[in-house]
């Protein structure tokens, strides 16, 4: 059996930590799922046993996120990056343009894909300050003939997060929530579409969740390849082709775990407490640690910071590795350090990291 004491302090940005209780349950059920004599990985995706797992996962997500009853929930493949192209293929009609709010590398990549498929424009951007903040709502400028507005709700590389979403009125608002979905309550009805790769807060890599308002299907272009048509996946309950069954099973266990924690309100409270442990060290370090994000834009999922020199950062990361910390290197595009503290990262891991940071500062300050 697994032993929690042997677990690393996992701060990986994704694939990231999974709840220990979920891993234990999956281990227990791995070779004989519900008396079938098979692993869930061996079940036919057309079987009643798997279909129950699939539908319960959809129901759990709807319950946790308070998703309106008529919205569709899809489990797709190809990661959030495939959605960067699938969205304009379906929703960027000729004569229309798509507006992108630029807050980091992932919104840049989403915009780049859309530009290959139709006309786009930038609603607002904080690139000039190296994406250290979320744009103020009065900075957002929408153009005529906009097909949809796209944003990235949490920016893993730069450590910024949206906490107040824009009201786009009749313009469909689409959000990539890969790295903060399930971390706090949101009003899903504000969005025409939400999508998220699973490997941060939802489960292992290999599953992409899409939450879709039904009227978007009426706007969708039917003249695209079958596997990129949302209506096909809706009609077939995400079972048009073989879905990532084991990933969806794991996702269903994570959703059950989230309910056991008390739902999104409880998870949000816990995430604020975890983040405060580390941000407080940064803020009280008198410049020894320097946070990248402006305070009102700070992510509760990805804490990004620098030290005085690259040499000191290398020393910090080397000593952290020796102490059992994993994944604290900043993204290669920006450098520095990053602690990703998704839902499944325990409070105790964040506490130990904050103490390590204080101790390192004492020795090297």
C-alpha positions in Angstrom: 0.0 0.0 0.0 1.0 3.6 -0.5 2.4 5.5 2.5 1.7 9.2 2.6 4.9 9.8 4.6 6.9 8.8 1.5 5.2 11.3 -0.7 7.2 14.2 -2.2 6.3 17.9 -1.7 4.8 18.1 -5.1 4.5 21.7 -6.5 4.5 20.6 -10.2 2.6 22.9 -12.6 1.1 20.0 -14.4 0.7 17.1 -14.4 0.4 18.0 -10.8 -0.5 16.5 -7.4 -3.5 14.3 -7.0 -5.3 13.8 -3.7 -3.7 11.0 -1.8 -7.1 9.5 -1.0 -7.9 9.3 -4.7 -4.7 7.5 -5.5 -5.4 5.0 -2.7 -8.9 4.3 -3.9 -7.7 3.8 -7.5 -5.0 1.5 -6.2 -7.6 -0.6 -4.4 -9.9 -0.8 -7.4 -7.2 -1.2 -10.1 -7.3 -4.9 -10.9 -11.0 -5.6 -10.1 -13.4 -2.7 -10.6 -16.8 -3.2 -9.0 -16.5 -7.0 -9.1 -16.1 -7.1 -12.9 -12.8 -9.1 -12.7 -11.3 -6.3 -14.8 -9.6 -3.0 -14.4 -11.6 0.0 -15.4 -8.9 0.4 -18.1 -10.1 -2.9 -19.5 -13.8 -2.2 -19.6 -15.5 -1.5 -22.9 -16.5 2.2 -23.2 -19.9 0.9 -24.4 -20.4 -1.2 -21.2 -23.0 -0.3 -18.6 -20.4 -0.3 -15.9 -18.2 2.3 -17.6 -21.2 4.3 -18.7 -22.2 4.7 -15.1 -18.7 6.1 -14.3 -18.9 8.5 -17.2 -22.3 9.8 -16.4 -21.6 10.1 -12.7 -18.5 12.2 -13.5 -20.7 14.6 -15.6 -23.3 14.8 -12.8 -20.6 15.5 -10.1 -19.1 18.3 -12.2 -22.5 19.9 -12.7 -23.2 19.6 -9.0 -19.9 21.0 -7.8 -19.8 23.9 -10.2 -23.5 24.6 -10.1 -23.6 24.3 -13.9 -27.0 25.2 -15.4 -29.0 22.2 -16.3 -29.1 22.8 -20.0 -25.4 23.2 -20.4 -23.5 20.3 -22.0 -20.5 18.7 -20.3 -18.0 17.0 -22.7 -14.9 14.9 -22.0 -12.5 15.3 -25.0 -8.9 14.5 -25.9 -6.0 16.6 -27.3 -5.6 18.9 -24.3 -6.7 22.5 -24.0 -4.3 23.2 -26.8 -6.5 21.4 -29.3 -9.4 23.6 -28.2 -7.3 26.7 -29.2 -8.0 25.7 -32.8 -11.4 23.9 -32.3 -13.0 27.0 -31.0 -12.4 29.2 -34.0 -13.1 26.3 -36.4 -16.6 26.1 -34.8 -17.4 29.7 -33.8 -15.4 32.1 -35.9 -17.7 32.7 -38.9 -16.7 34.5 -42.0 -17.3 38.3 -41.6 -16.8 38.0 -37.9 -13.8 38.4 -35.7 -12.7 36.9 -32.4 -11.4 39.1 -29.5 -8.6 37.8 -27.3 -7.6 39.1 -23.9 -3.8 38.7 -23.7 -2.6 37.8 -20.2 0.2 35.3 -20.8 1.7 32.5 -22.9 -1.4 30.4 -23.2 -3.6 33.3 -24.3 -0.9 34.1 -26.9 -1.0 30.5 -28.1 -4.8 30.5 -28.3 -4.7 33.7 -30.3 -2.1 32.4 -32.7 -4.2 29.4 -33.6 -7.3 31.5 -34.1 -5.4 33.9 -36.4 -4.7 30.9 -38.8 -8.5 30.4 -39.1 -10.0 33.8 -39.3 -9.9 37.4 -38.3 -9.0 38.3 -34.7 -8.1 41.3 -32.5 -6.7 42.0 -29.1 -9.3 43.2 -26.6 -6.6 44.1 -24.1 -3.0 43.1 -23.2 -0.6 43.4 -20.3 2.4 42.1 -22.3 4.2 45.5 -21.9 4.6 44.8 -18.2 5.6 41.1 -18.8 2.1 40.0 -17.9 2.4 40.9 -14.3 -1.3 41.8 -13.9 -4.8 41.1 -15.2 -6.3 44.0 -17.2 -8.8 46.3 -15.5 -12.3 45.8 -16.8 -12.3 49.4 -18.3 -9.3 48.5 -20.4 -11.3 45.9 -22.4 -12.3 47.3 -25.8 -14.7 45.2 -27.9 -15.1 45.7 -31.7 -18.2 45.3 -33.9 -18.9 41.9 -35.4 -17.2 40.0 -32.6 -18.0 36.3 -32.7 -16.7 35.6 -29.2 -14.3 36.9 -26.5 -11.7 34.6 -25.1 -9.7 34.8 -21.9 -7.4 32.6 -19.8 -8.6 32.6 -16.3 -5.4 31.7 -14.6 -1.9 32.2 -16.0 0.4 29.4 -14.8 3.6 30.9 -16.1 3.2 34.4 -14.8 1.2 33.7 -11.7 -1.9 35.9 -12.3 -5.6 35.1 -12.0 -8.9 36.6 -12.9 -11.2 37.1 -9.8 -13.8 39.4 -11.4 -14.8 38.4 -14.9 -16.0 40.8 -17.6 -19.7 41.1 -18.4 -19.6 40.8 -22.2 -23.4 41.1 -22.7 -24.5 39.4 -25.8 -21.0 38.5 -26.9 -20.2 34.9 -26.0 -17.5 34.7 -23.4 -15.1 31.7 -23.6 -12.6 30.8 -20.9 -9.6 28.5 -20.7 -9.8 27.5 -17.0 -7.3 24.7 -17.2 -5.4 25.8 -14.1 -8.0 27.2 -11.7 -11.2 25.2 -12.5 -12.7 23.8 -9.3 -10.5 26.1 -7.1 -13.3 28.5 -6.2 -17.0 29.1 -7.1 -17.8 30.9 -10.3 -21.0 31.8 -12.1 -21.0 29.4 -15.0 -23.9 31.2 -16.6 -21.7 34.2 -17.5 -19.8 31.9 -19.9 -20.8 30.5 -23.3 -18.0 28.0 -23.0 -15.4 26.9 -20.4 -12.7 24.4 -21.2 -9.9 22.9 -19.1 -7.2 20.3 -19.4 -7.6 17.9 -16.5 -4.0 17.8 -15.3 -4.1 20.6 -12.7 -7.2 20.3 -10.6 -9.4 17.7 -12.2 -7.3 14.6 -12.6 -4.5 13.1 -14.7 -3.5 14.3 -18.1 -5.4 13.0 -21.1 -8.9 14.4 -20.5 -10.2 17.8 -21.5 -13.4 19.1 -20.0 -15.7 21.3 -22.1 -18.7 23.0 -20.6 -20.9 24.4 -23.4 -24.0 26.6 -23.5 -26.5 25.0 -25.8 -27.1 28.0 -28.1 -23.4 27.8 -29.1 -24.3 24.7 -31.1 -26.6 26.7 -33.3 -23.8 29.1 -34.1 -21.3 26.3 -34.9 -19.9 25.7 -38.3 -20.9 22.2 -39.5 -18.3 22.1 -42.3 -15.4 21.0 -40.1 -13.9 17.5 -39.6 -16.1 15.3 -37.5 -13.8 15.0 -34.5 -13.7 18.8 -34.1 -17.5 19.2 -34.1 -19.0 19.9 -30.7 -22.4 18.8 -31.8 -21.1 15.4 -32.7 -19.6 15.0 -29.2 -22.8 16.3 -27.6 -25.0 14.0 -29.6 -22.8 11.0 -28.6 -22.3 12.0 -24.9 -18.5 12.2 -25.6 -18.6 8.5 -26.7 -18.4 9.0 -30.5 -15.0 7.4 -30.4 -13.1 5.7 -27.5 -12.7 8.3 -24.7 -9.8 8.3 -22.2 -11.7 6.0 -19.9 -9.1 5.7 -17.1 -8.6 9.4 -17.0 -12.4 10.0 -16.8 -12.6 7.4 -14.0 -9.8 9.2 -12.1 -11.5 12.6 -12.7 -14.7 11.1 -11.2 -12.8 10.1 -8.1 -11.3 13.6 -7.8 -14.8 15.2 -8.1 -16.0 12.9 -5.3 -13.0 13.9 -3.2 -13.8 17.6 -3.8 -17.4 17.0 -2.6 -16.0 15.3 0.5 -13.9 18.4 1.2 -17.1 20.5 1.4 -17.3 21.7 -2.3 -15.9 24.7 -3.9 -16.5 27.2 -1.0 -14.4 25.0 1.3 -11.7 24.4 -1.4 -11.5 28.2 -2.0 -11.0 28.9 1.7 -8.3 26.2 1.9 -6.6 27.6 -1.3 -6.5 31.2 0.2 -4.9 29.9 3.4 -2.3 27.9 1.5 -1.4 30.8 -0.8 -1.2 33.2 2.2 1.5 31.0 3.8 3.8 31.6 0.9 2.8 35.1 -0.2 3.3 36.3 3.4 6.9 35.1 3.4 7.5 36.9 0.1 5.9 40.1 1.4 7.8 40.1 4.7 11.2 39.3 3.2 12.1 43.0 2.5 12.9 42.2 -1.1 14.8 38.9 -0.6 11.9 37.3 -2.5 10.2 39.3 -5.2 6.8 38.3 -6.4 6.2 38.6 -10.2 2.5 39.4 -10.1 0.9 42.6 -8.8 -0.9 41.9 -5.5 -4.4 42.4 -6.8 -3.8 39.9 -9.7 -1.9 37.2 -7.7 -2.9 33.7 -8.5 -4.0 31.4 -5.8 -2.8 28.4 -7.9 0.7 29.4 -9.1 3.0 31.6 -7.0 5.8 33.1 -9.0 8.8 34.8 -7.5 12.4 35.7 -8.1 15.5 36.0 -5.8 18.2 38.7 -6.0 20.3 36.8 -8.6 20.2 33.8 -10.8 23.0 32.3 -8.7 20.9 32.6 -5.6 17.9 31.1 -7.4 20.0 28.1 -8.4 21.1 27.6 -4.9 17.6 27.9 -3.6 16.3 25.4 -6.1 19.1 22.9 -5.5 18.6 23.0 -1.7 14.9 22.7 -2.1 15.3 19.6 -4.3 17.5 18.1 -1.6 14.8 18.8 1.0 12.2 16.9 -1.0 10.5 19.7 -2.9 9.5 18.9 -6.5 8.6 21.3 -9.3 9.7 24.7 -7.9 11.6 25.8 -11.0 9.9 28.7 -12.9 8.8 28.1 -16.5 11.8 28.2 -18.8 10.4 31.3 -20.6 10.5 33.5 -17.5 12.9 31.8 -15.1 12.8 32.2 -11.3 10.7 30.0 -9.1 7.1 28.9 -9.0 5.1 27.0 -6.5 1.9 25.5 -8.0 -0.5 24.8 -5.1 -3.5 23.3 -6.8 -6.4 21.8 -4.8 -4.7 18.5 -4.1 -1.5 20.1 -2.7 -1.9 19.7 1.1 -1.8 22.7 3.5 1.1 20.9 5.2 3.3 21.0 2.1 2.8 24.7 1.8 3.6 25.2 5.4 6.8 23.2 5.1 7.7 25.3 2.0 7.1 28.6 3.8 9.4 27.4 6.6 12.0 26.4 4.1 11.9 29.8 2.5 12.3 31.6 5.8 15.2 29.4 6.8 16.9 29.9 3.4 16.5 33.7 3.7 18.0 33.6 7.2 21.1 31.7 6.0 21.5 33.7 2.8 20.0 37.2 3.5 
